[in-house]
Amino acid sequence: MWPLGTMFAASRSDCRRRASGSPAGLRRGACGTKASYGSGRSGRQITKRWASARPAGPILGARVEHLGIKEALIAEGPEVYFTTPHFDGYPAVLVRLDAIAADDLEEVIVDAWFARAPKRLAQEYADSL
């Protein structure tokens, strides 16, 4: 675990490690890409790294609860969070992994999981904290 507030260049393995530590997290590849899925939502992606039409450097796509959160993240940290026309109107934000702090990355991944997790499983996890 990295010290809180430490800046680092995150990699796909950092994202996979943090996503696999989430409750009922499951990693699998689809069409040559890496993705993490939540239990009970096997067809819905939580995170995905795109192989084309993306800016330089590693990125993470993360689901957010609603568009207001997406807009707030982008306004608060445009050097870290961004979107593309493909995601207009969709509650997901793109994250530059080489520009995000370790604690912020973990928060994005956990929040993405909570946004898609079954309510009972999310409550069990929240109660265990």
C-alpha positions as CSV (number, residue, x, y, z in Angstrom):
1,M,0.0,0.0,0.0
2,W,1.3,3.5,-0.9
3,P,1.4,6.3,1.7
4,L,-1.7,8.5,1.4
5,G,-1.4,11.4,-0.9
6,T,1.6,10.0,-2.7
7,M,1.7,10.7,-6.4
8,F,2.8,7.9,-8.7
9,A,2.4,6.5,-12.1
10,A,-0.3,3.9,-11.8
11,S,-0.3,0.9,-14.1
12,R,-2.9,-1.6,-15.2
13,S,-1.5,-4.0,-12.6
14,D,-2.2,-1.4,-9.9
15,C,-5.8,-1.2,-11.0
16,R,-6.2,-4.9,-11.3
17,R,-4.7,-5.4,-7.8
18,R,-7.0,-2.8,-6.2
19,A,-10.1,-4.1,-8.2
20,S,-9.4,-7.7,-7.3
21,G,-9.3,-6.7,-3.6
22,S,-12.8,-5.4,-3.9
23,P,-15.5,-7.7,-2.5
24,A,-16.5,-10.3,-5.1
25,G,-14.2,-8.7,-7.6
26,L,-13.5,-10.7,-10.7
27,R,-11.0,-9.9,-13.3
28,R,-11.4,-11.2,-16.9
29,G,-10.3,-10.1,-20.3
30,A,-12.7,-9.4,-23.1
31,C,-11.5,-8.9,-26.7
32,G,-7.9,-8.5,-25.6
33,T,-8.7,-5.8,-23.0
34,K,-8.5,-6.0,-19.3
35,A,-11.7,-5.4,-17.4
36,S,-13.1,-5.9,-13.8
37,Y,-16.6,-7.1,-13.2
38,G,-18.7,-7.2,-10.1
39,S,-20.5,-10.2,-8.8
40,G,-24.0,-10.5,-10.2
41,R,-23.3,-8.0,-13.0
42,S,-21.2,-10.2,-15.2
43,G,-22.2,-8.3,-18.4
44,R,-21.5,-4.9,-17.0
45,Q,-18.0,-3.5,-16.8
46,I,-16.7,-1.5,-13.9
47,T,-13.3,-0.7,-15.3
48,K,-11.8,-1.1,-18.8
49,R,-8.6,0.0,-20.5
50,W,-9.2,0.9,-24.2
51,A,-6.7,-0.2,-26.8
52,S,-7.5,2.6,-29.4
53,A,-8.8,6.1,-29.6
54,R,-7.4,7.2,-26.3
55,P,-4.8,9.8,-25.1
56,A,-1.2,8.8,-24.5
57,G,-0.5,6.9,-21.3
58,P,-2.6,4.5,-19.3
59,I,-6.2,5.3,-18.5
60,L,-9.0,3.8,-16.5
61,G,-12.7,4.1,-17.2
62,A,-14.7,4.1,-14.0
63,R,-18.5,4.2,-13.5
64,V,-19.8,6.9,-11.2
65,E,-23.2,7.1,-9.5
66,H,-24.5,9.9,-11.6
67,L,-23.6,12.6,-14.1
68,G,-23.2,15.3,-11.3
69,I,-20.3,13.3,-9.8
70,K,-18.7,13.0,-13.2
71,E,-18.9,16.7,-13.9
72,A,-17.6,17.5,-10.4
73,L,-14.6,15.3,-10.8
74,I,-13.7,16.7,-14.2
75,A,-14.1,20.3,-12.9
76,E,-12.1,19.6,-9.8
77,G,-9.2,17.8,-11.5
78,P,-9.1,18.1,-15.3
79,E,-5.5,17.0,-15.4
80,V,-6.6,13.7,-13.9
81,Y,-10.3,13.2,-14.9
82,F,-11.7,13.6,-18.4
83,T,-14.3,12.3,-20.8
84,T,-14.7,11.8,-24.5
85,P,-17.8,12.4,-26.7
86,H,-18.4,8.6,-26.6
87,F,-19.2,9.0,-22.8
88,D,-21.4,12.1,-23.1
89,G,-24.5,11.5,-21.1
90,Y,-23.1,8.3,-19.5
91,P,-22.1,8.2,-15.8
92,A,-18.5,7.2,-16.3
93,V,-15.3,9.2,-16.0
94,L,-11.9,8.5,-17.6
95,V,-8.8,8.7,-15.3
96,R,-5.2,9.4,-16.3
97,L,-3.4,6.8,-14.3
98,D,0.0,8.6,-14.5
99,A,-1.6,11.7,-12.8
100,I,-3.7,10.3,-10.0
101,A,-2.7,9.9,-6.3
102,A,-2.8,6.4,-4.8
103,D,-5.6,7.3,-2.3
104,D,-7.7,8.9,-5.1
105,L,-7.2,5.8,-7.4
106,E,-8.5,3.5,-4.6
107,E,-11.5,5.8,-4.0
108,V,-12.4,5.8,-7.7
109,I,-12.2,2.0,-7.9
110,V,-14.2,1.5,-4.7
111,D,-16.8,4.1,-5.7
112,A,-17.1,2.4,-9.2
113,W,-17.7,-0.9,-7.5
114,F,-20.4,0.6,-5.1
115,A,-22.1,2.2,-8.1
116,R,-22.7,-1.2,-9.7
117,A,-22.7,-3.7,-6.9
118,P,-25.8,-5.5,-5.7
119,K,-27.3,-3.5,-2.8
120,R,-27.1,-6.4,-0.3
121,L,-23.4,-7.1,-1.1
122,A,-22.5,-3.4,-1.0
123,Q,-24.2,-3.1,2.4
124,E,-22.4,-6.1,3.8
125,Y,-19.1,-4.6,2.6
126,A,-19.9,-1.2,4.1
127,D,-20.9,-2.8,7.4
128,S,-17.5,-4.6,7.5
129,L,-15.5,-1.3,7.3
